Amino acid sequence: MERVNREDATDELRRMEDLKNARKELEKNKEEKLVSQKVFRAI
């Protein structure tokens, strides 16, 4: 039982890390789009 719980916890942590990374990527993409829009407006 303990072993399964530990593996579940590890999977859960990994999933949380993946979500965090995905969120960072989304934020980065949003910022890049905003920057490129500003650049296009400046031109």
Secondary structure, DSSP 8 states (H G I E B T S, - for coil): -HHHHHHHHHHHHHHHHHHHHHHHHHHHHHHHHHHHHHHHHH-
